Amino acid sequence: MTKKAAHGPHVNRSITPRKPAIESVYQGKLMRSLFEVEFAKALDARGIAWEYEPERIGGGRYLIDFYLPELTCWVEVKGRFEARDDLLLPLAATRLQKERGERLFLYMKTRAYRVTTKDFAALSHDEFWDAIQKVPEKSDNLVYLKRENHEKRGRRRPWEPDA
């Protein structure tokens, strides 16, 4: 059994039709589910600034539910985990970490997870609230540092002219 299967969220492969989420408006934002509204209220109760679905991330163009700008992290709120999420969330986590130095979490009704490039690290809800508030040390600009290191090695990109 892989680590993801042992510790990650269970992928729902049920063929029974699922109940549609109930959309609702909270603080002037149309949210796709009441669970997202509940999560936004929990953020407000803790005094955590948030943005709702501000942009699509990665090649899969995944629309992550919440961005917490002061905590440099993103949170996907899910009532039902699907195969698409199992594939696209780690890809989005990779892009966020490499390009921005930001973290990605998955918040579900019974558990939460830190999404990494390789797996889903299970957290209790209490551990989740502690983890998001531990802001990691951020290097100045990860993209700039990568480019600088690339240039120091004397390599050029194929589309760059010869020096």
N, C-alpha and C positions, 0 to 999 in steps of 0.2 A: 504494500500500500504506500502511495507517495505521501510526502509530508503534507501537501495541499489537501489530499483526501482525508488524511488523519486529523488535521487540525482546522481546516478551512470550513467555510459555510457549506451546508448541504445544497447541492444543485437540485432544484426542483424539476424533475422530469415527468411530472404527472400529466396524464392526458385529459384529466378532467378540466373543464373550463374554469378559469379563475374569475373571481368577482372583480369587476372593474373598481379601480380606486375612485374615491370620492374627492373631487377637486374642491378647493376652498380658498378663499382670499384671506390673507393675513398680512397686516401692515401694508396694504395696497398691492401685494404681490399674489398673483394667481398661482397657487401651489397644486401639484398634481395629486397629492394625497393628504388625508388627515394626519397620517403619521409624520409627514414632512412639517405640517403645521405644529404638531406636538413637539417636534425636535426644535423648530425655530423658537417656540415659547420657552423651551429648556435653555436655549442659548441666551435668550433675553433675561431669564431669571438669574443667570450666572454673570450677566453683564458682558457677554462676549459679542463683539461686533461680527456681523455676517452679511454676505451677499448671496442672493439666490440665483443659481444657474447663470453665472456671469459669462461663461464661454465654454466652447467645446474643446476637449483636450485630446491630443494624440491623433494617430492615423485613423483610429476607429471613430474619431470625432465624438467621444463619449461626453455627454452632458452631465457633469457632476453636480449634485444638488446644492451644496453649500461651500463657499469659500470663506475662510476665517482669516482675514488679512493680518490682524495683529498677531496671530499664532502661526502664520505661514503654513497653513494646512487646509486640506480639502476634505469634505465628508460626503460620502454617498449614503443616503438613507434608503434602506430597502426593506420592504415587507416580505418580498419573495425573491430569492436569489436564483438566477437562471444561468444557463450555460454561457450565454453571451457575456455576462458579468465576470464569470470565471476566466474568460479569455481577455477581455478588454480592460478590466480594472488593473491587473498587473502591468499592462502596457502603458496605461495612463500614469501609474505610479512611477514607472521608469522614466517617462518623459518629464514629469514634474520634478523628480529628484535630480536628474542630470542637467536639465535646463534652468531650473529655478531654485533648487535646493529646498523644495517644498515637499510635505508629506501628504499621504492619502490614507484615509480611514474609511471603514465601512461600518455603519451603525444599523443594527437590526433589533427587532423587538426583544430578543432574549440574550444576545451577545453583541459584541463589537469586535472589529478586527483592524489591525494595522496592516495595510496592503503594502507589500514590498514587491520588488521586481520578480521574486521567485515564489512567494507564498502569501498566505494570510495568517498573521499571528493573532491568535485568539486573545481577547481581553474581556473582562467583565465590564459592565457599564461604569462602575466606579473607577476601574483602571483606565477606561477610555477617557473619562473626564480629566483624570490626572495626566494622562499621556498627551492629550492635545495641548495642555497648558504648559508643557515643558518645551519651550521654544529652543530648537537646536542652534548652536553657534553657526552663523551663516558666513561663508566666505564672501568677499566683496561682490564678485560676479562670476558665477561658475562658467558661463559661456565665454567670457573674456579670458579667464584663466586657462580654459581648454585651448583657445586659439593661441594664446601666448606660449603655452607649452608645445603646441604643434609647431609653431614657428621656430622655437628654440632648437628643436630636433633637426631643423634644416629641411623639412619636407614641405612640399607644396601640394596644393589640391590640384586635381587634373584640369580644372577650368581656369586656374591662375596662370598668368604668363610666366615664362622663364625669367629668372632674375638676371 
